[in-house]
Amino acid sequence: MCVKAAALSAAVFGVLLVGCASGNTDPADLGTVGDSHPLDQRVDRDPGPDGEPQEAGPQPDGEVPPDSAPSDSAPPDSAPPDSAPPDSAPLTEVCDNGKDDDGDGMIDCVDATDCGAKAPCVTASGTLVLQEVYPGTPDYLVIRNASTSPRNVSGFKIEMHGTGPVSFTLPSLVLGPGQSVHVFEYSDGQSGDIQTGDNIPFYNGLVGYENAVVLSSPAGTVIDYVGFGPTLIGLPSGASQSGGAIGYTGYAVSTESHHRAGMKGAWPTFQASDWVVYTKSR
C-alpha cells in the first residue's frame, strides 16, 4: 500500500515527497498504515533536481497525514466482513428445539454431559425426569435429576407398559444436578446401574405396538410420562400428551433409542415434541 506524504514547505525542499509503507494488515489494526509508528516505516525517496535522493523526515508529532489513508480502508474499529466478534461466546445448547445448537454432534439435552447440569436441563424447581427409553434387548430406562440440588431417587416409582404393566420402586441412590442413572431389566446392566431383577415389558419398537412409562414421586404424584406407538396407553388420569403417541416409523431398534431433547412438558400436559430418536446410550 502506498501513501503520499503531505506537502512540506517549498522554501525548504521545493518538491513533493512520495512515501511507500508496506506490511500485512491485521484485522485488529485496520485503519493503520504499515507496521506501527511512521518512524519505523521504510520510506522510498524520489530523486531531487540533481539526481540525488532527497531525505524524507517524519511528519510533525510522528503522525501520518490525515489524507494519507486510502479511501477504501475500513474504520479503525470495524471488524472484517462476516467475522464473529473476537470475544463472542460459543453457541449454547437449547433444550427445547431438538437440534445440535453448539455443534458438538449431540442433540441438545441428549448430551447430558454437556447440557445436563445447565439450565434449562436443570432448574431450582426441577425433579426427576425420564431421559431415555429403550424398547430393545435388553430393555432399559434412564432417569435424570433435573434439579439444581442433589436428589435421592429412593421411593420414586416407574410404571412400565407394553405387554403388560410392571411397576418398580427405585432404591436409594443420590444423583447430583444433571446426573442420570440407567435402569435395566433383570440384571443386564453394568456396575452403577439399577437392576430391576424383573422384566421390563416393552414391545421391541415394532410399528403397531404401544409402550409407555409413568414416573411418580414417593407420595404417588405423577411427575413424568411418555407414550409410544399407534395410541397412548397407561396415561394417568387427568394427564395428556400433546402431539399424541410417538410413532416408531423410521426407528432402528438395534441402534437407536428415544431421548428427551426438550423440557416443555410437565404435569398435566406432557409433550411428544420433547422426545427425539437418537443413538442409544448403551
C-alpha positions in Angstrom: 0.0 0.0 0.0 1.4 3.5 -0.9 0.5 6.8 0.6 1.5 10.4 -0.5 3.3 12.4 2.2 1.9 15.9 2.9 3.5 18.7 1.0 6.3 20.4 3.0 7.3 24.0 2.6 8.6 24.7 -0.9 11.1 27.0 0.6 12.8 24.1 2.3 12.6 21.3 -0.2 10.6 22.6 -3.2 9.3 19.1 -4.0 6.6 16.7 -3.0 7.7 13.5 -1.3 6.1 10.2 -2.1 6.3 7.6 0.7 5.5 4.0 0.5 4.8 1.8 3.5 4.4 -1.9 3.3 3.2 -4.6 5.8 0.4 -7.0 6.4 -2.8 -5.6 7.9 -4.0 -7.4 11.0 -7.9 -7.3 11.4 -7.3 -5.9 14.9 -5.3 -3.0 13.4 -7.5 -2.0 10.5 -7.1 1.7 9.6 -3.4 1.9 10.5 -0.6 2.3 7.9 2.3 -0.2 7.7 3.6 -1.8 10.8 3.4 0.8 13.6 4.9 4.3 14.1 5.9 6.3 10.9 9.5 6.5 12.3 9.6 2.7 12.0 8.4 2.7 8.4 10.6 2.4 5.4 10.3 5.4 3.1 11.4 5.4 -0.5 12.9 8.6 -1.8 12.4 10.4 -5.1 15.4 11.9 -6.7 15.9 15.7 -6.4 16.8 18.1 -9.2 20.5 17.0 -9.2 19.5 13.3 -9.3 20.4 12.7 -5.7 17.7 11.2 -3.5 16.0 13.6 -1.0 15.7 12.6 2.6 12.1 12.4 3.9 11.6 13.2 7.6 8.7 12.2 9.8 5.6 14.3 10.0 5.1 16.7 12.9 4.4 14.7 16.1 5.1 11.5 14.2 1.6 11.3 12.8 0.5 10.0 9.4 -1.0 12.9 7.4 -4.8 12.9 7.6 -5.3 12.5 3.9 -2.8 9.6 3.6 -5.2 6.7 4.4 -6.6 5.0 1.3 -10.2 5.8 0.5 -11.3 2.2 0.8 -9.7 1.5 4.1 -12.1 0.3 6.9 -12.7 2.4 10.0 -10.2 1.6 12.8 -12.7 -0.3 15.0 -14.5 -2.2 12.2 -14.3 -6.0 12.0 -13.7 -7.9 8.8 -16.9 -8.7 7.0 -18.8 -11.8 8.3 -16.4 -12.3 11.1 -17.6 -13.1 14.7 -16.7 -10.6 17.4 -13.4 -11.7 18.9 -14.9 -12.2 22.4 -18.1 -13.8 21.3 -19.2 -16.7 23.5 -19.6 -20.2 22.0 -23.0 -21.3 21.0 -25.0 -22.8 23.8 -27.4 -25.6 23.9 -31.2 -25.0 23.7 -33.1 -27.9 25.2 -36.4 -27.2 23.6 -35.7 -27.5 19.8 -34.3 -31.0 19.3 -31.2 -29.6 17.5 -27.4 -29.6 17.9 -27.0 -25.9 18.6 -23.5 -25.9 19.9 -22.1 -28.2 17.2 -20.8 -31.0 19.5 -22.5 -33.7 17.4 -25.2 -34.4 20.1 -28.8 -33.3 20.1 -29.1 -30.8 22.9 -30.2 -32.3 26.2 -29.5 -35.7 24.8 -25.9 -34.7 25.6 -26.3 -34.9 29.4 -22.5 -34.5 29.9 -22.6 -31.0 28.3 -26.1 -29.8 28.9 -27.4 -32.0 31.7 -26.3 -29.7 34.6 -27.2 -26.4 32.9 -30.5 -24.5 32.6 -33.0 -25.4 31.2 -31.9 -29.0 31.7 -31.9 -28.4 35.4 -33.9 -25.8 37.3 -34.4 -24.9 41.0 -37.9 -26.3 40.8 -36.9 -29.4 38.9 -37.3 -33.0 39.9 -36.5 -36.4 38.4 -37.5 -36.9 34.7 -37.4 -39.7 32.2 -34.4 -39.1 30.0 -34.2 -42.1 27.7 -36.5 -45.1 26.9 -35.1 -48.1 25.0 -37.5 -50.8 23.9 -34.9 -53.2 22.7 -32.8 -56.1 24.0 -32.2 -55.6 26.9 -34.9 -53.0 27.7 -33.8 -50.1 29.8 -34.7 -46.6 31.0 -32.6 -43.6 32.0 -33.7 -41.4 34.9 -32.2 -37.9 35.2 -32.1 -35.4 38.1 -33.5 -32.1 36.6 -33.0 -30.2 39.8 -30.2 -27.9 40.7 -29.8 -29.8 44.0 -28.7 -33.4 44.7 -31.7 -35.7 44.9 -32.2 -39.2 46.2 -34.2 -41.4 43.9 -35.3 -43.7 46.7 -39.0 -44.4 46.7 -39.7 -43.0 43.2 -41.7 -45.5 41.1 -41.6 -46.3 37.4 -44.6 -48.0 35.9 -43.8 -49.6 32.5 -46.5 -50.5 29.9 -46.2 -52.8 26.9 -47.1 -56.4 27.0 -48.5 -55.6 30.5 -47.9 -53.1 33.3 -44.9 -53.7 35.6 -44.0 -51.4 38.5 -40.6 -50.9 40.0 -39.6 -48.8 43.0 -36.2 -47.2 42.8 -33.7 -47.9 45.5 -31.6 -45.4 47.4 -29.2 -43.5 45.1 -28.2 -39.8 45.2 -28.0 -38.1 41.8 -26.2 -34.7 41.6 -27.7 -31.9 39.4 -28.0 -33.2 35.8 -26.8 -36.7 36.7 -28.6 -39.7 35.4 -28.8 -43.5 36.1 -29.7 -46.4 33.8 -32.4 -48.8 34.9 -32.0 -52.2 33.3 -34.4 -55.2 33.2 -33.3 -58.3 35.1 -29.6 -57.9 35.9 -28.5 -56.9 32.4 -26.9 -53.6 33.4 -23.4 -52.6 34.4 -21.9 -51.7 37.7 -23.5 -48.5 39.0 -26.8 -49.2 37.1 -30.1 -50.0 38.8 -31.2 -53.6 38.1 -35.0 -54.3 38.3 -34.5 -58.1 38.7 -37.6 -58.5 36.5 -38.8 -58.0 33.0 -39.4 -54.5 31.5 -42.4 -55.3 29.4 -41.7 -53.2 26.3 -42.6 -54.3 22.8 -39.3 -54.0 20.9 -40.0 -50.9 19.0 -42.3 -52.6 16.5 -44.8 -50.5 14.4 -48.3 -51.3 15.6 -47.5 -51.8 19.3 -47.6 -49.4 22.2 -45.2 -48.8 25.1 -45.4 -46.2 27.9 -43.6 -45.2 31.1 -45.0 -43.3 34.1 -42.7 -41.8 36.7 -44.2 -41.0 40.1 -42.9 -39.5 43.3 -42.7 -41.5 46.6 -46.0 -39.8 47.5 -47.6 -41.1 44.3 -47.7 -37.8 42.4 -47.2 -38.3 38.7 -44.2 -36.2 37.6 -43.4 -37.6 34.1 -45.0 -39.6 31.3 -44.2 -40.7 27.7 -46.2 -42.9 25.4 -45.2 -44.5 22.1 -47.0 -46.4 19.3 -50.3 -46.0 17.5 -52.2 -44.9 20.6 -51.4 -43.8 24.1 -51.6 -46.4 26.9 -51.0 -46.2 30.6 -51.9 -42.5 30.5 -52.5 -41.3 34.1 -55.9 -39.9 35.0 -56.1 -36.2 34.2 -53.0 -36.2 32.1 -52.5 -35.7 28.3 -49.6 -35.9 25.8 -49.7 -33.1 23.4 -48.9 -34.3 19.9 -50.3 -37.8 20.6 -48.4 -41.0 20.8 -44.8 -41.0 19.4 -44.6 -43.2 16.4 -42.0 -45.9 15.6 -41.8 -45.2 11.9 -38.1 -44.9 10.8 -36.9 -46.1 14.2 -34.0 -48.6 14.2 -34.3 -50.5 17.4 -30.9 -52.1 17.0 -29.0 -48.8 17.2 -31.4 -46.1 18.3 -33.4 -45.1 21.4 -35.9 -42.4 22.4 -34.2 -39.5 24.1 -35.6 -36.4 25.9 -34.4 -33.3 24.0 -36.8 -30.8 25.4 -38.2 -29.7 28.7 -41.6 -28.1 27.7 -43.8 -30.8 29.0 -44.9 -31.1 32.7 -47.9 -32.4 34.6 -50.7 -32.5 33.4 -49.7 -31.8 29.8 -46.7 -33.8 28.6 -45.2 -33.1 25.1 -44.4 -35.6 22.4 -42.1 -32.9 20.8 -39.8 -33.2 23.9 -38.6 -36.6 22.5 -36.4 -37.4 19.6 -34.9 -40.6 18.1 -31.1 -40.7 18.6 -28.3 -43.2 19.0 -28.8 -45.4 22.1 -26.6 -44.7 25.1 -25.9 -48.4 25.7 
